[in-house]
Amino acid sequence: QVQLQESGPGLVKPSETLSVTCTVSGDSISDSFWSWIRQPPGKGLEWIGYIYYSGSTNYNPSLKSRVTISVDTSKNQVSLKLSSVTAADTAVYYCARDPESIDAFDIWGQGTLVTVSS
Amino acid sequence: DIQMTQSPSSLSASVGDRVTITCRASQTITNYLNWYQQKPGKAPKLLIYAASSLQSGVPSRFSGSGSGTDFTLTISSLEPEDFATYYCQQSYSTLRTFGQGTKVESK
């Protein structure tokens, strides 16, 4: 059974860098694309970007200047870094599997809430 | 960006009702359209992919249709566990985008 588990700091100060990690179990990270998606409290879903195990990435242009997504195949982990955060970056951050076979987010982590506040 | 517009934004229904949610894309996305269900405090769950393919384990009362720019999610007979928010999402573009969501509430 494939499971995704996000871990993050919970609280980040404005202007600092948010870092969240997704650990994948029950599946090889080499078999799919892996996306990050966020959801501000009470609002809708925003796709942040994806990475392939090879390291190839694609980012939402609205966040591209601040986002880095990376992969560690030895640990079966995908990581998200978002720099220069503001209160507008407060959200639940989800990782999701995005297999080429269906072009949809078929497995999601439970999400981690990151609050940006001083 | 491809804009995804859902209607209605919310609806009230009763158990047993037939529920239809529509999603319109700002340009053609052929059949690259997915539907998700989200309950409060939970991650979204994939229901339908490629406009009409039912994800494994999803009840058959859920169905999807459409192509091009106009799509529909139908719940044939609403069950108590179906009260939730539903999102459409396009995967035609490398910039993935979601609809704003449709909240299905109890009448």
Interface residues (C-beta under 8 A of the other chain):
Chain A: S35 G44 L45 E46 W47 Y50 N58 N60 P61 Y94 I102 D103 A104 F105 D106 W108 G109 Q110 G111
Chain B: D1 Y32 N34 Y36 K42 A43 P44 K45 L46 Y49 A50 S53 Q55 Y87 Q89 S91 T94 L95 R96 T97 F98 G99 Q100 G101
